Amino acid sequence: MSDDDYIYDEASGEWISATDAAAQQGASDVVEVRDAVGNLLADGDQVTLIKDLTVKGAGQTLKRGTLIKSIRLTGDSQEIDCRYEGIKGLVLRAEFVRKR
């Protein structure tokens, strides 16, 4: 696309250049994951549980205050992927963790 191309942006109701539209599209693909108190989470962060959670299929309960190291974002704004000893494939909701 050249700079002479314009695209109608339905969100703002204005005509914007194609380069601006591409930049907005790239920025909107990034998912922000926030913890229970509003801190922004990133891959590799450490989080602490703020509530006792019963893990389905593992027969185990994770207690409040448990430290989870090295989280991974899944692309969903409310889910994080992590590992904990003895539990493979653990997915936690962001509303139950706090960034450490």
Buried (B, 14 or more C-beta within 10 A) or exposed (E): EEEEEBBEEEEEEEEBBBEEBEEBEEEEEEEEBBBBEEBEBEEEBEBBBBEEBEBEEBEEEBEEEBEBEEBEBEEEEEEBBBBBEEEEEBEBEBEBBBBE
